[in-house]
Every structure is written in C-alpha cells, then in structure tokens.
Amino acid sequence: MFTKKFSALIAVLIFFTAVSVVHAEKKSAWSPELRIGLTSGVKSVTLKFSAPCVMIDAATGKQLKKIPAEKNFVVDATKVSVSAAEIRPEKILLQDLFTTIDGKKYFGGVRLNKVNGSLVVINLVPLEEYLRGVVPKEMSSSFPLEALKAQTVAARSFAMKNRHRHEANGFDLCATNHCQLYDGTSTDEMSDRAIYDTRGEVLMFDGKVADANFHTDSGGMTESVGEVWGTAAPYLIAVKEVIKLGEPWVVKLPAQNFSVQLNIGNVRSVKLSKLTIGKSSVDRTSSGRVKFAQIVGTSKTVTLTGNELRQKFSLPSTLFDMTISGDEVVFTGYGHGHGVGMAQLGAKSYAQDGWSYEKILAHYYRGTELKKVY
Ligand SMILES: [Zn+2]
C-alpha cells in the first residue's frame, strides 16, 4: 500500500518536474530584444513591476533608482532628468518580468524617452515574448496549427527585417497594424504553441532575413511587391491560390459623392478592362489587380491608380471591377488587403488540406529558406 502510494507520489513529482523544466526552458531562453513604441506625448505614466527593478540612464547605464515589486510607480515627465531611462529587472531575466503600463500588462521592461518635455513610452521585450502578443492579434487562434506556425514565422521574420523602422521615433516597431498589431500579454494557448514549436525560425533569402509581408485574403492570387510599393524582392511575386473563390465584396457609392471627391463635374464613364483573376492587361497587373483606371467626368478626365482608388474609397483590395449603374458607382471585387506575401485565409485553407507550415511558407515566399537563427 505504502509502496503504491509512494510510487504514485514519485510519478506525480516526476511529472511536475518535467512540466516545470519545460516552463523553465520556455521562460529563460534568450531572443533578440525589441523596443516597441506604445504611446508618445505622455505627461505621466503609471508603472508596476512583477519583480524588483532598477531605473538606469539609458545613455550611461548609471543606476538612478531602485523600484520595489508590485507597487505603483508613477513617472512624471518633469521629474525625468535624463533623455532616456530604462527600467529593467534587478535579479531575473527580462523575459521573466511583467510590467503593467497604465493598467495594461506587458512582458519585459520599459524605456521612457523624454522628447519636448513629454514621454515616449516604449516596451522593452524579447522577440519571442513580443510574438505572444502579436500572433493572436494577427491571426485567429481557431485557425489550424500549421497556419498559426506559418503566421508566426512570417511575423518573426517581419519583425527582424523591419527592426529600426521607427528609429527616428526612438524605437524599433510600433504596436499598430502599420508594423504589426501587438497587444501585450493577450496570449493564447494555440498561438503560444505555434511560437514555441518554431522558436527562432525565420525566412531567409540570399543570406538575409526576408521581408515577410502578409495580408488577410488574396482573392485568388497574391500580388508582386513591385506592383504595390514599387520595391523589388524576388520572393514576393504573384502566386495563384487554388482555393475556391468566395462571394465578391461590393462597395456602392452615390455617383454625386464620387464625382465631388474627384472634382470632375459629373461622372460619365469609367475606362477599365474587365477583371479576370490571373490575367494582366494594360491597366491591370499580372494578378488582375487594377494598375490604373480612367474616369471621365463632364468637366475633367482623371486617371487614378488602383491604390489611390482603394485609399480614397476605402475599398478592401485593388482586385475589382468598376461600373456605373444608375446614379451609383459600383465596385465589385475579391480579396482583402494589399495582396503581398502570405494570404492568411489561403494559409488556413492550405493547412486544412494538410499542408505543413514549411510548405505554406514556400508557396507564398518563393525561393526563401527556413532557418533557425537562435
Ligand atoms: Zn509602425
């Protein structure tokens, strides 16, 4: 009896030790540190740390103050004597610290840059912990694991490639969809698993980290980066998707509003060739997206690019047909987003068809190589 109980106890102990070892590995592993800009122009900020911390002068490393754990610490911009201060844990690793910034919880510590008498609030966070706040915001955790892994590798590559994007603002990346959506510790079990399983893996091209752009839905075919941003990347070319086309989106505008916005008198006709996905023409790219359309008005004729039309009239994509019907201008199209790189809905479909994340990434980012860099 005793022996049985004893062995059960040993089994339980072994189990918990194994679990804590996995957690310890997850917790203490190193990854590159990022500076994520949260807010700027702030007069004061309320911070709370999960462990004892020190405030240092970011320029010299000199210690300014000790900060106890679990106590609200208010920083007033007028009281900050240095141009940049960092608050880091005193004894534990950065990735094991939690910082509450104005009531919201983040992994890592904080940096405060003083600019024109106000503060820029920056989260100092290791890349793997940053991803835990990005992946669940960028892709629904109800998507298959292989799609989540593909999303994770794309987001990790994007972050590494675009690090220093906001150097002029004093940080690496912002927390909005201008860079990648980042929401502190709003983590999720499935995306955490995708992050853990692909730890340190990025896409490489020609010995450099690839700029792994992604978007919601290609509408049937992705777009070459050159057609959207005028930049060249041999791995960001237009690729067909074999998924079934869904219902098109429709955006209708009163012809009068349309004409006023373009300042063309009254709209009379639109010159744009008909959309066939995957077929180029003089006014359409190789995926069929609108390069430009000519709009004839009673007082003026204007030519607008697909991107200009998309921005001006808040269209989901540039993969559309455009007609005048009665007193309305009607846009009918497919897809959602800029169309460059991986399509998240496409990744979902491929994962449901049994594709691995490696295969999904190789499909969208042609000629890239998956590499574990740490
Ligand atoms: Zn940004």
Residues whose N, C-alpha, C, O or C-beta is under 5 A from the ligand:
A	BS01	ZN	L173 C174 H178 C179
